[in-house]
């Protein structure tokens, strides 16, 4: 399928001691053992490397072209989990880059619509990480490390590799990990992509320690509500069935957006615009992405509600207007539909960040949607932090910086595992934020 590496080992380089060998010596040994294990379990063509390992940062570069090619062509992504790993922006970018390939593959192929598990990310436990410290993309994997051995789950590979007494446990864990890598490659078949540019990638782990809530809302008609003559192939029984990029993808756009948002360390909820909670509902006070079908603007009731939302400000609601340039009806009516969009959403189409304006004016392909959505999500989250009120915790008087509580606080719901509170970001706004003239 590809001449790229079978797997990509992503790890957070450790600091080098002044008077000893590099601590990543042990990671190198693990990589060599995994390569041998994968090679034994497969019939790789000559010239296909079993694995690729990030050699670590180099002065003056985010990462090499070789790393970009590896991320774009590997079959399986193997993150070497540790507390240091989730604190690394570099590792978060690598995770995100591979996850987008997998999301795009799910968007194109019907298999993903069946709900069958097909994950080409196989985590390896280097140092145990408390479950409440895991970011949302790692929580979603739901990988049971005990399948590789009890000592592996409690000590991690670093604990096993350092002690000769645990050599048998180490080799058993590596063998099982190699089997999982090969099994994932055979089950998922993630196609090759373009080498990512590290400068433009977000981190899959976000800037906060835990998954944050974000709402994805779809404003689209159902198949029974279409304007006269509109092709029903792009619609279904619910607004959430809307698939503007048919036939390029077989998945509803809401599910594609949910995957992308989840890969950015957000905990998404998906709803129809027709079921949007009233403004006073706490569920409404959170970052939101609103996906708008331009054909829905022919319905005066929806158009009026969308116009009211735009004029009310609420800059933490990012608007994306997907349409398909290969759809002959949308292409023929583009002048009328563009005019309706600009008249209904003047704030979103004329103000704010360049990426947000572009998203509101119209996104005419699935590739462009996958590229723009993360930028709109980040802008919506920053706008929420800028405009939402901050409250001191409990009834105590404020001390030091306030932190956000309420709708964006991600303290786990009863029975939920793997989340942590979301704290305000201590950072300056992006340069393009100065172009934000929304109320």
N, C-alpha and C positions, 0 to 999 in steps of 0.2 A: 504493500500500500504506500510506503514511504521509505526513503533512504535515510530518514532521521533516526535519532536514538529511540530504542524501544521504550525507555522510561527516562524521565528527567528528575534527578534528585535535587530538591530545593532545600537549602539549610541556611541557618544564620551563623556566619563565621563567628567564632569566639575570639576574645582578645588573646594576644600572644603574651606569655610570661617572659620576663626579661632574661631569665636564666634557665630556660627549659625548652623542650620541643613544642612546636605549635600544637595547641589543643585539638585542631582539626585533623591531626594525624589519625585519630580514631574514626572520624567521619570518612576519611579516605579509605581506611580498612573496610568499613562497612560497605562503601560503594563498590570496592573490588569484589567483596563476597557476594553482593547482590548481582553484579554483572555475571559472575560465574554461575550463580543459581539460575538466572533468567536464560543464559545461554544453554544450560543443560536441559531446560524445560521447553525449549523452542527449537525450530529449525530456521534460524535467521539466515538470510542470504549473505553471501560473502560481501564484506564491506559495510554491513549494517551494524553499528555499535549497539551493544546491549543497553548501555546507559550513558547519560551525560550528567556531570555534576558541576554546579556553579562553582567556579574557582574562587569566588569572593570579589569584593570591590577592588577596583583599580583606580589609581589617581587620575582625575580628569575625565572619568567616564562613568555613566550610570551602570552600563554593562556592555559587554562586547557584542559584536554582530553574531558571534557564534552562539551566545546565550539566546539571542532573539530567534535564530534559526532553530535552535533546540526546542524552544517553547512552541514554535509554530509547526513543528513536525513530529514531536514525540507522541507516542500512543497513550502513555500513562504518566500522570504527574504524581510524584511521591514527595509530599512535604514532610520534613523531618521535624516533628513537633517538639517544642520546648517553650518555656516562658519567653526566652530570648527570640524565638521564631516569630511569635505574635506581636512582639514589639518592633519588628523589623519592617520598615516601609518597603525595602527591596524585596523581601519575601512576599509581602502582601501584593505587590505589583505582579510578581511572577504567578502567584495563585490566581489573581484576577485575569491575567492574560490567557492562561490555559482555560479557566472557567468559561471565558467568552467563546472560545472555540467549541466547547462542549454545548453551550447554550445555543449557538448557531446551528450546530449539528442537530440538536433536538428540534429546533424550529423547522428545519428542512424536512426531516424524516418523520413519518407517521408513528414510528415505534414509540416516540416519547409521549404521544397523545394517549397511549394505552395505560400510562401510569406505571409501567414496568421499571424497576430500578435499573439504571444504566449509568453508573458513575465511574469515570475514568480517573478520579482522584483517589489514590490509595494512601492514607496517612500512615507514617511510621512514627512510633513513639520513641524519641530520643531521651527525653526527660519527662516524667509524668507532669501533666498540667491539670490543676484542679478544674473540675467541670464548669464551675461558675465563671472561670476566666476565659473560656473558649468563645471566640467570636462566632457570629451566626453561621457563616459558611462552614465552619468546622462542626458546629452542632448539627447542622442539616445532614452531614454525612452519616451520622448515627453508626459509626464504625465501632464494633465491639473488640477492643484490643485483647480481651481475655482469650479470644480464639487463637491467639499466637502464643499463649502460655500465661499462667498466673504470675510467674516471676517477671516476665516481660511486661505485663500490665502494671505491676507494682514498682519495678525498678527501671523500666525502659531499656533501650538497647545500650545506652551509655553505662548503666549499672551492670549489665551482663558482660559487655565486652571488656571491662576493666578488671574483672575478677576471673582468674583461671578456674576457680571452683565452679563457676557458672558457665564454662565454655560450652557444655552440652546444651544448656538452655539457650545460649546465644545462637548456636548453629541451628537449633530447631526453629527459633523465631525467624531467623533469616530465610530458612527454607520455606516456611509458611508465608512469609512476606513475598518472596519471589513467586510463589504459586498464586497469591492474590493479584500481583501485578500482571501475570500472564492471563489469568482469568478475566481481569478487567479489560485488558486489551482485546481479547477475543469477543467479549460481550458488547463492547461499546463502539468500536470502530470510529473513533473521532477523526474526521478528515483533516488534512493539512490546512493551515491558515497563513496569513501574512505575518512576517516577523514583526512583533510589537515594538513601538517606540517607547522606551522607558520614561521619556520626558513627559509624555501625555497620559500615561496610565494612572488611574487611581489605585489605591490599595484595597484589597478585598477585606481588610480588617478595619477600615475607616479610621477616624481620629479619636474614637471613643472606645472604652474597654468592653462594651457589650452591645448586643443588637438593639437597634433603635426602631420604634414603630414608624411606619410610613404607609399611607393609604394610596392605592392605585384605583382611580375611578374612571369608568368608561362611559362616555356620552355617545351612544350610537343607537339607532333603531333596531328593533327585532325584524325578522323576516316578514312578519305580518304587518309592520308599520311603515314599510318602505314607500318613498315617493313613487308615483305612477311611473312604470317603465324601468325602475331601477333593478339591476341584476341582483337576484337573491343569493348568488353563489358566495358572496362575501359575508353573509349574515347567517344567524341561527335563531333558535327559539328564545335566546336571552341576549341582552346587550353584550354580555361577556363572551359570546360566541363570535363577535365581530372579528373578521380576519381580512384586513385591507390588502395584505400582500399575497393573497391567493393568486395564482397557484404556486408561487415561489416557496411558500411555507404552508404546512397543513395545520399549524397550531393557531388557536386564537391569540390575538395580540396581547390580551390581558395576561395570559400564561407566560408569554415571552417576557413581558415587562416584569412579572413577578420573579422570574428567574434572575433577571439582570439586577433588580433591586436587592434580592436576597444575596447575590454575590458581592454586594457592596456593604455587607454587614448591617443591613436593615431587616426588620421583621415585617414583611408586607402583609397587608390585608387588601382584598380586591372586592370592589362593589360597583354596582351600576349607578350612574349619575341620577337616574330616576329614583333611586333609593337613598340619595344623599341625606345624611342626618341634618336636622336644623342647625342653624348657626350656634345656638346655645348648647348644643350637645357636646360634651367633653371629647367625644370621638372625632369631632370636626377640627379640634385645635391641635393639629399635628401636621408635619410636612405631608404634602400630597402631590401626586402626579395625576393630572387630568388628561386622558386620551380622548380627543374629540374627532368624530367622523364629520367631515364637512357636509356630507349629505344630511346629517341630523339638523343642520341649520335651516333646512327648508321647513322644519316643524317650528311654528312660531312660539309654541310654549317652551320648547327646549332652548330656542334661540334667545328668548327673553330671559330665561333663567341664567344662561351662560353670559349674557350681556350684563346682568345684575352682578354676577360673581366677579366679572372683570372690573366693573366700575367700583366695586367695594374694596378693591385693593387686594388684601390677603396675599402678599407676595410670596408666602411660603407654599402657595399652590402653583406648581409648575405646569404649564399647558403644552402639550405636544399634539400636533395635528397631522397624523399620518395619512398619506394617500399614495396611490400606486400609479406611477407614470405609465405602467403597462396596461392599466385598466382603461379601455377605450372610452367608456362613459365619463369617467373622471377627467380624462384628458380633454374630451370634447367640451365639458362644462367647466373647465378650469378657470376661465375668466369670471364667470358668475360666482363660482364657489369661493374663489380667492377674495372677491369683493365682499361676499357675505362674511367671510372670516375676519377681514380687516374691520368691517363695520361692527361686528359683534364683539371682537376682542382687541380693541385699539390699544389698550395698555400693554397687553402681552406681545402684540406684533410690532410695536414701535419703541418700546422701552426695555431696559434691563440689559443683561449680558447679551453679547452677540449670539452665543449658542442658544439662549432661551428665545431670542427673537426669531432665529432661524427655525427652531422647533415649533413655534406658534404659527409661523407663516406657512409651513407645510413641509413634511418629510416624505420624500417621494420614493424611497426604497427601504427594504429591510436592513441593508448594510448601513445606511445613513441613520436609521432609527437606533440600531445597536450602538453606533458611535456617539450619537447625541444624548441619548437618555441618561447615561451616567453624569454628564455635565449638568443636565437639568435637575437631576436628583440632588447633586451637591449644592447647587444654587438654592434650591428649595429648603434644604436643611440649614444652610447658613442664614437664610432670611428668617427662618423660624427662630433661630437662636438670637438673631438681632432684634426681633420684634416681640417675642414672647416674654411675659413677665417672669421675673425670678423671685423665688420665695425662700426664706431660710427654712431649714428642715425643722419640722415639729413646731413647738411653741417657743423655742428658744430665741433669744435676741440674736440678730445677725452678728457673725464674727468672721472677719476675713471676706473673701469673695463669696457672693451668693451662688447657689447652684440651682439648676432647673429642677422643679418637681412637677407633678401633675401629669399631663398627657404624654410628655416625652420621657418621663421617668420609666425605665424598663425593668423595674423590680419584678421578679418572676411572679406570674399568676400562680394560684394554687395548682400544684401538680406539674408546673412547667419546669424544665430542667435546662441549665446551661446559659442563663442570662445574667447580666449584671447591670447596675444603674448606668444611665447615660448622663455624663457631666458636660457642662458648658465648655466650649472650646476657647482656650486662651490663645487667640491668634488674631493677627490683623486681617481685615478683609482682603480678598483678592483685588488686583488692580482694577479689573472690570467691574467690581462692585460699585465703583464710583459713578458708573454709568446708570445705576439703578435709580430711576426717577419715579418708581411706583409709590403710592401713598404709604 
